[in-house]
Amino acid sequence: MARKKIREYQSKRLLKEHLSRLASIHLDIQSAQVTESTDFTELTNHHPWLSSTKLVVKPDMLFGKRGKSGLVALNLDLPQVTDFVKARLGVQLDIGGCKAPITTFIVEPFVPHDQEFYLSIVSERLGSTISFSDSGGIKIEENWDKVKTIFLPTEKPMTPEACAPLIATLPLEIRGTIGNFIIGVFAVFQDLDFSFLELNPFTLVNDKPYPLDMRGELDDTAAFKNFNKWGNIEFPLPFGRVLSPTESFIHSLDEKTSASLKFTVLNPKGRIWTMVAGGGASVIYDDTVGDLGYASELGNYAEYSGAPNEEEVLQYARVVIDCATAEPDGRKRALLIGGGIANFTDVAATFSGIIRALKEKETKLKAARMHIYVRRGGPNYQTGLEKMRSLGEELGIPIQVYGPEATMTGICKQAIDCIMSEG
C-alpha cells in the first residue's frame, strides 16, 4: 500500500460525493480551490456563494497547524479573501525546515460554531484504528486523554455496536447523529481505499455534521479500481519537495504510458541503487536495505510495472544508471535489478531494454565499480536471466543472476556485503 496525500479540497469533495451514495448522509459543504491561474470572476460565477457569504481562506498545501501558523483567515468577504491570497501566493514558507512557496488555497463559507469534534481513521496491517473526541480543534494534542479509540479488524464490519464505545459519553440528543456519521465516514474510507482520514474539527450545523478541517491520504495502488470514484484526483508532492530533472523526466514518461514508471532520488551519493519491477517488490528491497542498517546508503526508490515496452524500459533504465554511476569516488556500488515473480510481464522483454541501457553505460558502470545483482521470476524469466549472465561475461562487469529460488531479502544482503568488503 502506498499512502499518498491529497489536498483538503479533494478530501472534502470525495467525502461529500460518496457519503451521500454510501450512507445517505448529505453534507451541505461548499469549497473552492484557488491557484495562481484562478480568475476570481470565473470562480465566482461557478460558485455564487463566494459573493454572498462570509468566508474562510487557508493554504491547501499538505501541511498542518495552519491556524497556529497564522495562515487561516476567518469571517472575510470576497475582496478580503482576494487580498489575502494575492499577498501570500508565491510567498516562500519554512515549515519544519521544509521550504516552498504557497501555490494553492482553499476557500469555504465561514461557519460559526461552539462544539468541535475530532475523528480519525488509520489503515493498519490487520484492520483500522478509529479515534474520536468531543474536544477537537487546534488543541486536540493537549486534550489527547479525551480521545477514545477502537481497533476494527479487517473482517469485522463497522456496526452501531462497534461504534458505541466512541460515542458513549456524548449527550443522547446527538449520539445517534454522530454515530451514524462515523459509520458513514468509515464506509467512504473503505470503499475509496483511503489509508488515512482525519476530520479535525468537524461540528454540527442545524444538527447535521459539517467538516471544518480535513486531511486525507489514498492508497494509490488502488487507482486501477477507483478511477471513476476518485474522479480528477491529483497526488501533489509533499510540501517542500521539488522534482529533480531526472525525476521529472521519469514522471513525464509515466504520464504517457499505461505502465507504471516511478523514480525518486533519496541520496544522490548512495552506493545501493534499485531498478525493481513491481511496487510491492520495490518496497521490500528498500525496506530490507533499511532493516539491515544501510538506509543511509540507499540511493533511490524505483519501480516499474504494468508491462512497459522495451523502449520505455530503455529510457527508464538510462536514467537510473546515470544517477547510480554519477561522480564515482573509487568505492564499490551495487545495483539491484529485477523484483518478485511476475504474473504477466514478459521478463525477457523488459530485460532487453535494461540490457541495452547497461551496454550503453558500460564505461560509467566500470568507473563507478558497479556490482549488479539480478533476481527475477515469471513468464520467460529463464531467457531473460540467461541474457543477463551473458551480458556480464561480454562487458566484464560483475553480474550475479538468480531466479525465484533466491529470496529478495537475500539478494539485498549480498549486495551490502559486497560493497562493504573493500580490500
C-alpha positions in Angstrom: 0.0 0.0 0.0 1.3 3.5 -1.0 -0.1 6.3 1.1 -0.4 9.4 -0.9 -1.6 12.7 0.5 -4.4 14.6 -1.3 -5.4 18.2 -0.8 -8.2 19.1 1.7 -10.3 20.3 -1.3 -10.2 16.9 -2.8 -10.8 15.1 0.6 -13.9 17.1 1.1 -15.1 16.6 -2.4 -14.8 12.8 -2.1 -16.4 12.7 1.3 -19.4 14.8 0.1 -19.9 12.8 -3.1 -19.7 9.3 -1.6 -21.1 9.8 1.9 -24.4 10.6 0.1 -24.0 7.5 -2.0 -23.0 5.1 0.7 -24.8 6.3 3.8 -27.5 8.7 2.6 -25.8 11.5 4.6 -25.9 14.7 2.6 -23.2 17.2 3.6 -24.1 20.9 3.0 -20.5 21.9 2.4 -19.0 24.1 -0.3 -15.4 24.8 -1.2 -13.4 26.4 -3.9 -9.7 26.0 -4.9 -7.6 29.0 -5.7 -4.2 28.8 -7.6 -2.0 31.3 -9.5 -4.2 30.7 -12.6 -7.5 31.3 -10.9 -9.7 34.0 -12.4 -11.9 35.3 -9.5 -14.7 36.4 -11.7 -15.0 33.0 -13.3 -14.6 31.4 -9.9 -17.5 33.5 -8.5 -19.7 32.6 -11.5 -19.1 29.0 -10.8 -19.5 29.3 -7.0 -22.1 32.1 -6.4 -21.9 31.6 -2.7 -18.5 33.2 -2.7 -20.0 36.7 -3.1 -23.0 36.1 -0.7 -21.4 34.8 2.5 -18.6 35.3 4.9 -15.6 33.2 4.0 -12.6 31.2 5.4 -9.3 31.0 3.4 -6.2 28.9 4.1 -3.3 27.3 2.2 -4.1 23.8 0.9 -0.5 22.6 0.7 -0.4 19.2 2.7 1.0 20.7 5.9 -0.9 21.0 9.2 -1.2 23.5 12.0 -2.1 26.3 9.6 -4.1 28.1 12.3 -1.3 28.1 14.8 1.0 29.5 12.0 -1.4 32.4 11.3 -2.3 31.1 7.9 -6.0 30.9 8.3 -8.2 33.9 7.8 -11.8 33.9 9.1 -15.0 35.8 8.5 -13.8 37.6 5.4 -15.7 38.9 2.4 -14.6 38.0 -1.2 -12.4 41.2 -1.7 -10.7 40.5 1.6 -10.1 36.9 0.5 -8.7 38.1 -2.8 -6.3 40.4 -1.0 -5.3 37.7 1.4 -4.5 35.3 -1.4 -2.6 37.8 -3.5 -0.4 38.8 -0.6 0.6 35.2 0.0 0.6 33.5 -3.3 4.1 32.5 -4.2 5.5 33.5 -0.8 8.2 31.2 0.4 7.4 29.4 3.7 9.6 27.4 6.1 7.5 24.7 7.7 9.6 22.4 9.9 12.7 23.1 7.9 10.9 22.4 4.5 10.8 25.5 2.3 8.4 26.0 -0.6 6.1 28.7 -2.0 2.4 28.8 -1.4 0.7 27.8 -4.6 -2.8 26.6 -3.6 -5.6 27.8 -1.3 -9.0 26.5 -0.3 -11.9 29.0 0.3 -15.0 28.0 2.1 -18.0 29.5 3.9 -17.3 30.8 7.4 -19.3 28.6 9.8 -19.7 30.0 13.4 -19.8 27.1 15.8 -19.4 26.2 19.5 -18.7 22.5 19.5 -15.7 20.9 17.8 -15.3 17.2 17.3 -12.3 15.1 16.2 -12.4 11.9 14.0 -9.5 10.0 12.5 -9.3 6.6 10.7 -6.0 5.0 10.0 -5.5 1.8 7.9 -3.3 -0.7 9.7 -1.9 -4.1 8.6 -4.8 -6.1 10.2 -7.6 -3.6 10.3 -8.3 0.1 11.0 -7.9 2.3 14.0 -10.7 4.8 14.6 -10.4 7.6 17.1 -13.0 10.1 18.2 -13.2 13.0 20.7 -15.7 15.7 21.5 -12.8 18.0 22.3 -11.4 18.5 18.8 -9.7 21.5 17.1 -6.3 23.0 17.3 -5.9 21.9 20.9 -6.5 18.2 20.2 -3.0 17.2 21.2 -3.4 18.9 24.6 -6.6 17.0 25.1 -5.4 13.7 23.8 -6.5 12.0 27.0 -10.1 12.6 26.0 -9.7 10.7 22.7 -11.5 7.4 22.5 -10.0 4.7 20.2 -11.2 1.4 18.8 -9.5 -1.1 16.5 -11.7 -2.8 13.9 -10.2 -5.9 12.3 -10.4 -6.1 8.6 -13.0 -8.9 8.6 -15.3 -7.0 11.0 -18.0 -4.5 9.8 -18.5 -1.1 11.3 -21.8 -1.5 13.2 -23.5 0.7 15.8 -22.3 -1.8 18.4 -18.7 -1.4 17.2 -19.0 2.4 17.2 -20.7 2.6 20.6 -17.5 2.9 22.7 -16.5 6.0 20.8 -19.7 8.0 21.4 -20.8 6.5 24.8 -20.3 9.8 26.7 -22.0 12.1 24.2 -25.4 13.6 25.0 -28.2 11.4 23.9 -29.6 14.0 21.5 -26.5 14.0 19.3 -25.2 10.5 19.9 -27.2 8.9 17.1 -26.2 11.6 14.6 -22.5 11.4 15.4 -22.6 7.6 15.4 -24.2 7.4 12.0 -21.7 9.9 10.7 -18.7 7.9 11.9 -20.1 4.7 10.4 -20.8 6.6 7.1 -17.3 8.1 7.0 -15.8 4.7 7.6 -17.8 3.3 4.7 -16.3 6.0 2.5 -12.8 5.3 3.9 -13.1 1.6 2.9 -14.9 2.0 -0.4 -12.5 4.6 -1.8 -9.3 2.9 -0.3 -8.3 5.8 1.9 -5.3 4.9 4.1 -5.8 7.9 6.4 -8.6 10.3 7.0 -8.8 13.0 9.7 -11.6 15.5 10.4 -10.3 18.0 12.9 -12.5 19.6 13.6 -16.0 18.8 12.4 -19.1 20.4 14.0 -22.8 20.2 13.8 -24.8 22.8 11.8 -28.6 22.5 12.1 -28.0 19.1 13.7 -26.0 17.8 10.7 -22.3 17.1 10.6 -20.1 19.7 8.9 -16.4 19.1 8.3 -14.4 22.2 9.0 -10.9 20.9 8.5 -9.9 17.7 6.9 -6.8 15.6 5.8 -6.8 12.6 3.6 -4.4 10.0 2.1 -5.3 7.5 -0.6 -3.8 4.1 -1.4 -2.6 5.0 -4.9 -2.1 1.3 -5.8 -5.9 1.1 -5.8 -6.2 3.6 -8.6 -7.0 0.9 -11.2 -10.3 0.2 -9.5 -11.2 3.6 -8.2 -10.5 6.0 -11.1 -14.2 6.6 -11.6 -14.9 7.1 -7.9 -11.9 9.3 -7.4 -12.5 11.4 -10.4 -10.0 14.1 -11.3 -7.6 13.4 -8.4 -4.0 14.6 -8.1 -1.3 13.5 -5.7 0.8 16.6 -5.0 4.4 16.4 -3.9 4.9 16.8 -0.2 5.4 20.4 0.9 9.0 21.4 0.1 9.6 18.5 -2.3 10.7 19.5 -5.8 11.3 17.1 -8.6 14.8 16.9 -9.9 15.3 16.9 -13.7 15.7 13.2 -13.8 12.6 12.6 -11.6 10.7 15.0 -13.9 11.7 13.0 -16.9 10.5 9.7 -15.4 7.3 11.4 -14.3 6.7 12.6 -17.9 7.3 9.0 -19.2 4.9 7.7 -16.6 2.2 10.0 -17.7 2.5 8.9 -21.3 2.3 5.1 -20.7 -0.3 2.7 -19.5 2.5 1.1 -17.4 3.9 2.4 -14.2 7.3 4.1 -14.0 8.3 5.6 -10.7 11.7 7.0 -9.6 12.7 9.0 -6.5 16.2 10.0 -5.6 16.8 9.5 -1.9 20.5 10.0 -1.6 22.5 11.1 -4.7 25.7 9.8 -3.1 24.2 6.5 -2.0 26.0 3.3 -3.0 23.0 1.0 -3.2 20.6 1.6 -6.1 17.5 -0.3 -7.2 15.6 -0.9 -10.5 12.8 -3.2 -9.4 9.7 -4.5 -11.1 6.6 -4.2 -9.0 5.5 -1.7 -6.3 5.4 -4.4 -3.6 8.8 -5.8 -4.5 10.4 -2.4 -4.7 9.2 -1.6 -1.1 10.6 -5.0 0.1 14.0 -4.2 -1.4 14.2 -0.7 0.1 12.8 -1.8 3.5 15.3 -4.7 3.6 18.3 -2.4 3.0 17.0 -0.2 5.8 16.4 -3.1 8.1 19.9 -4.3 7.6 21.2 -0.9 8.8 22.1 0.7 5.5 19.3 3.1 4.7 21.8 5.9 4.5 23.4 4.2 1.5 20.2 3.8 -0.4 20.3 5.9 -3.4 16.7 5.7 -4.7 13.3 4.3 -4.8 12.4 2.8 -8.2 9.5 0.8 -9.6 8.4 -0.3 -13.0 5.3 -2.4 -13.6 2.4 -2.9 -15.9 4.4 -4.5 -18.7 6.2 -1.4 -20.1 7.6 -1.9 -23.6 11.2 -2.2 -24.4 11.7 1.4 -25.4 10.1 2.7 -22.2 12.3 0.4 -20.1 15.4 1.5 -22.1 14.7 5.2 -21.3 13.8 4.4 -17.7 17.0 2.3 -17.2 19.2 5.0 -18.7 18.1 7.5 -16.0 18.5 5.0 -13.1 22.0 4.0 -14.3 23.1 7.6 -14.9 22.1 8.5 -11.3 23.6 5.3 -9.9 27.0 5.9 -11.5 27.3 9.7 -11.1 30.5 11.1 -9.5 32.5 7.9 -8.9 34.6 8.0 -5.8 36.6 4.8 -6.1 34.3 2.8 -3.8 32.1 -0.1 -4.9 28.5 0.4 -5.6 25.6 -2.0 -6.1 22.6 -2.0 -8.5 19.7 -4.4 -7.7 17.7 -5.3 -10.8 14.6 -7.5 -11.1 12.0 -8.0 -8.4 9.4 -10.6 -7.5 7.7 -13.2 -9.7 5.8 -11.6 -12.5 2.2 -12.6 -13.3 2.0 -11.4 -16.9 5.1 -9.2 -17.6 7.5 -10.8 -20.1 10.7 -10.8 -18.1 12.9 -11.3 -21.2 11.3 -8.4 -23.0 11.7 -5.9 -20.1 15.3 -7.2 -19.6 16.0 -6.4 -23.2 15.5 -2.7 -22.6 17.7 -2.9 -19.4 20.4 -4.8 -21.2 20.5 -2.2 -24.0 20.9 0.5 -21.3 23.7 -1.4 -19.5 25.6 -1.8 -22.8 25.3 1.9 -23.5 26.5 2.8 -20.0 29.4 0.3 -19.8 32.1 2.9 -19.3 30.1 4.6 -16.5 29.4 1.3 -14.8 33.0 0.3 -14.7 34.1 3.8 -13.5 31.6 3.5 -10.6 32.8 0.0 -9.7 29.2 -1.2 -10.1 28.3 -4.7 -9.0 24.9 -5.8 -10.3 22.6 -8.3 -8.7 19.6 -9.7 -10.7 16.7 -11.6 -9.2 13.5 -12.3 -11.2 10.8 -14.9 -11.9 7.8 -15.0 -14.2 7.0 -15.5 -17.8 10.1 -16.2 -19.9 12.4 -15.5 -17.0 14.9 -18.2 -17.9 15.6 -16.5 -21.2 15.9 -13.1 -19.5 18.3 -14.4 -16.8 20.5 -16.1 -19.4 20.8 -12.9 -21.3 21.9 -11.1 -18.2 24.6 -13.8 -17.5 25.9 -13.4 -21.0 26.0 -9.7 -20.7 28.2 -9.9 -17.6 30.7 -12.0 -19.5 30.5 -9.7 -22.5 31.1 -6.5 -20.7 33.4 -7.8 -17.9 31.1 -6.4 -15.3 30.3 -8.4 -12.1 26.6 -9.5 -12.6 25.2 -12.1 -10.2 22.0 -13.6 -11.6 19.3 -15.5 -9.7 15.8 -16.9 -10.3 12.9 -17.3 -7.9 14.9 -19.9 -5.9 16.7 -16.9 -4.3 15.0 -14.6 -1.9 14.7 -10.8 -2.5 16.0 -10.1 1.0 18.9 -12.4 0.5 20.0 -10.5 -2.7 19.9 -7.3 -0.7 22.3 -8.7 1.9 24.7 -10.0 -0.8 24.8 -6.5 -2.3 25.5 -4.9 1.0 28.2 -7.4 1.9 29.8 -6.8 -1.5 30.1 -3.0 -1.3 31.2 -3.1 2.3 34.0 -5.6 1.6 36.5 -3.1 0.4 40.0 -4.6 0.2 
